[in-house]
Amino acid sequence: MTDNATSQLLSRFVGAVQPVVPLVSVWAHGSLAGGDYQPGRSDLDLIAIIDRPCTAAEQQHLGEVHESLGGAFALASKLHCSYCAAEQLDDPEHLHLTWAHEEFMHRRVTPVTRRELHDFGLVLYGEAPAALLPPVTGEQLAEFVVQDMEGFWLPSLDHPKRWDRDIWVDLGLLTLARATVTLRDDKLITKAEALCVLTELDAPGEVVDDIRQRRYGDPGPASQQWIARRAEVTRTFLRPAIEQLVAQWRPR
């Protein structure tokens, strides 16, 4: 499934959470489940299903669990987990308690995540996603993807400084490629597959190579000149590409 350090962290996590909340299942999605996990680079995206919503005391204890894992495992900072009450899974708009970036917040379990869990979710504990999680239709998935591209990624291009950061360049381009395939074929692809799709979409090759090297290779530090050029080239490519995708695939 993955490397030994990640497996130990996941096992320790499940064992530590069980005494704290009425745990039903723990599932992995994202790159860990999809087969494109890169230790130390990829996030560990988890969903914990519990029998009822957490109490305030349980949330405090969960925070202590996450903090203690951070002291024992270098990879723990990459572990993100949403705690979803089984009775609230039917509502795709519900905001679930989520530990991410070393703090609690509230997030939806998006249609993309729900489809990932049904298609290739990894069961770490308990029942499989199909037993508890309502399925996602192609129409629901397409609507979310188009809204995400139009409502989040397109406006983000109006904030140039964001695009000096690796994460914005990587996710902006990879999300476009993945959205293209999802809308065209009603399926989800990995980030590795998305890099190939970017080439098909005539994305700037120097930026695609840069992403590939940082995800799978060992590149040296980037110069400020390259960071500035990469941001400009990426934004110039993404705007018309997103506008075209939205216009073509907007659900009717």
N, C-alpha and C positions, 0 to 999 in steps of 0.2 A: 504493500500500500504506500509506504513512505519510509523515510529514514528513521533510524532508531531513536534519535532525540525527540522527534515529533511524536512518534508512537508513545514514548514514555510520558510526554507532556499530556497527551490526550487521555491516556489511561489514568494518570494522576488527577486530571481535571474531573473526569466522570466520577471517580471514587470520592473526590472531595465534595462534589455537589450533592451526591446522593443523600448524605445525612442532613443537608440543610433545607432542601425543598422536596415536595412530593414528586419525584422525578418519574416521568412516563417514558420518554425517549430522548436521545441525543443524536442529532444528524449533522453531518458535514455537507456543505455545498461549495460552490466556487471551485478554485483550482485544485484543492485537495481531493474533492470528489471527482472532478472532471479529468484528472490524470495529468495536469500540467503544473503540479505543485513544485515550487523551487524553495527549498529550505533556507530560511533566513531572509528571503525576498518576498515570498507570497504570504498573504494573510491566511490565518486559520479561521474560516468562516463557519460558525456553528449555530445550530438552533436547538435549544433545550425545551422540550415540551413538559409542562408541569400540570398537575391535576387541578390546580386553582391558581388565581393570581398570588404573587408573593406578598407577604406582609412586610411592613417596614423593618421589622427585626430580621426577617429572612434576607431582605435586600442588603442590610448592613453586613450580615454574615457572608453573603455572596461576594460583596466587595472585598472582604477580608480574604476569602478564598483566592480571588484573582490577584490580590496584592502578594499573598504568600507564594503563589506560583511564580510571580515575577521575580521573587528573591531566589527561586530555585532553578528556574529555566530561562535561558537567554531568549528563547523563542516566545515566551509568554506574552511579551508586548504585542505580538502579532495575533494573539488569540482574541477573536471577537465573538460574542455569543448573545443572541436574543433569547429571552426567557418568555415563552408564550404559553398562556393558559389554554388548555385544550378546548375549553368552551368558547374561546375568542378567535379560534382559527378560521371560522367561517367568514369573518369580517376582514376583507383585504385592506381596509382603511385603518384598522386598529393600530395604535402605536404601542409597541411592546417594549418592556424594560430591556435594555441592551447595554452590555459592557463592550466598549470599543475605545481604542486610543487611551486606554488605562483610566477610563471613567465611565459612569453610568449616564445614559441618555435614553431617549425613546424613539423607536424607529418602526416603520412598517416592514412587514415581510412582503416584499414586492412580488408582482407576478413573475418576474424573471427568476427570483429565488425560488418561488413555489414550483415553477416549471423545472428548474434544475433539480430540486429535491425529488420530483416525480420521475424525471428522466434518468438521473444517475446519482441521486443522493446516497451518501455513505452512512450506514447505520452503525453508530458507535455504541448505542445502548437502546434496548427496548424495541418497540414496534417500528415497522417501516413507514415511510411517509404516506404511502397509498392507503394505509389503514386509518389515518387521522386527518390528513390534509386534503381539502377539496381540490379537484383538478382545475387546471387553468386552460381555458379555451384559446384557440388561435386568435380569435377576435380580441379577447382580453389582453393577451400578450402583445399583440400589435398596437393596441390603443396605448398601453403603457410605454412601449418603446418610442412611439412617435411623440408622445407627450414629453418624455424625458429628453429627446433630442431637441424638440422645439422650445420647451419651457426651461430647461436647465443648460444644455450644452451651447445652444445658439446664443443666449444672452451672455454666457461666460466669455465669449469671444470679445465682448466689449470691455474686458478688464485685462489689458495687455500684460501687466506685471505677473499675473497668475501663470502665464505661459512661459515664464523663465524657469519654472520648476519642472523637474522630471515627471512628477506624478500627473500634472495636467496634460503634458504632451502625450504621455503614454496612454492614459485613460481616454483622452479625447479621441485620439486616432483609433485605438482598439475598440472603443465603444461604437464608433461609426461603423467599423467593419463588422462587428458582431450584430449590430442593429440591421445592417444591410442583409445579412444572411437570415436572421430571424424573420424579417418581414418578407423576404423572398421565398424562403423554404420552410418556415414555421419550425425552425430548430435552433438550438443553441450550440455555439462553438467555443473552443478554448482560445486563450490568448495566442498560443502558438499558431493555431489555424487562422486566427484573425490577421496575423502578420502576413500570411500568404494572400489573404483577401485584399489587404491594403495595396499590395503590388498590383492586383487585378484592377483596383480602383484608381490606379495611377497616382497614388499618394507619393510624396517626395521620397525618392529612394534613400537619400542620405539620412533622413529622419527615421525611416523604417529600419535601416541598418543600425542606427544609434539605439533604438529601442531594443532590437534583438541582442546587441552586444551587452547592454546593461541588464537585460533579463537572463541571458544564458551564457554570457562571457565574463570577462574580467577587464573592463575598460579602465583607462586612467582618468584622472580628473579632466573635466571639460573646461575649455577656455571661455572667458566671458564673451568673446567674439562669436564663438559657436553657439553659446546659449541664446544670445540675442538673435542670431540668424535663424536658429532652429525655431524659436518662438514666432518670428515673422512668417517663415515659410509654412509652418503648421497652421497658423490662423488664416493665412491666405488660401490654403487648400481647403480647410474645414468649412468655412462659411458657405461657399456655393455648394459644396458636397452635402451639407446638412440641409440646406434649403431645398435642394433637388430631391433628397430622400423624403423629406416631410411632405412636399407637394405631391410626390408620386404615391406615397403609401398612407396618407392620412385616412384613417377609417371613416367610412361614410355610413 
